[in-house]
Amino acid sequence: MKIGVLGGGAWGTALAQVAARGDTPVKLWAREPEVVESVNSAHENRAFLAGVALSPAIRATNVLDDLDECEALLVVVPAQFLRGVLTQLAVGARPLVLCAKGIEAGTRKLVAEIARELHPQAPVAVLSGPTFAHEVAKGLPTAVTLACEDDGLRNALAERLAGPAFRTYGSSDVTGAEIGGAVKNVLAIACGVVEGAGLGLNARAALIARGFAEMTRFGVARGGRPETLAGLSGLGDLVLTCSSTNSRNFSLGVGLGQGRPAAELLADRRTVAEGAATAPVLREAAAAAGVEMPVTAAVCALLEGAPVDAVVRSLLARPLRGEAV
């Protein structure tokens, strides 16, 4: 199965490295000409994954038509830009493996819903889990969820992508896998705020647990399964991104917790902190589904300029209730 990768950021490049194992040819589409030049001439993505030697089997391009010969496409375009890229792409019946995490502003659609709308003939899968791109690209042990409703396609994709250090665990729950990845980005911002504001490890642990409860409530309301949200693409990804400054969302939260304005923090970033775009959309989607998500609401307030102390006081003043609520 010849693989093409849409998106030349750190995660797209890391997945191209996974797919190129054993010098198997892989096409990598990147918007940035400097990424294409760096990957092809130096076998390194100096802009987004500096210092990692890439397989010479990866060939980069900024022409979408160059992916026509690929039999399956790993789509690693950020959620808010996905529609624009997929609109330009002739997909046909080729599988789309969706690797971005987020909810589209305006429509409140998950990434798989966008793909199905634009390319109804294309089978859809979701790859998600606790992954830092630089570790994956270096071949460090990693485990992910590969969700697809078609058992045969799921098995074929899992076999194509899996390797000695890259474990693919199958699921048929596409919605649950997507929601875990989208919601954890917002919760990672909240945990970063705890770190930046010096609120302590007790607070962070409590926030992860209560945030996971929010994730589960919302995921089930949207049709996901609790066991998926308790797996790699939900709880696993949440633990990783809520505990390391290697997470763009966690780092954004640290800055907010230190009192820096969101606009300043986001303006400094070449890479996308998807949780900043997802938070207000998630708040809207939760309200539409009748799901209470106080941590998500707190992140939205901070992104909109509310003082950290006031937001924390508001969370701590919430009425006491049973833990299962």
Secondary structure by P-SEA (a helix, b strand, c coil): cbbbbccccaaaaaaaaaaaccccbbbbbbccaaaaaaaaaccccccccccbbbbcccccccccccccccccccccccccaaaaaaaaccccccccccccccccccccccaaaaaaaacccbbbbbbbccccaaaaaaccbbbbbbbbccaaaaaaaaaacccccbbbbbbccaaaaaaaaaaaaaaaaaaaaaaaacccaaaaaaaaaaaaaaaaaaaaaaccccccccccccaaaaaaaacccccaaaaaaaaaaacccaaaaaaacccccccccaaaaaaaaaaaaccccaaaaaaaaaaacccaaaaaaaaaacccccccc
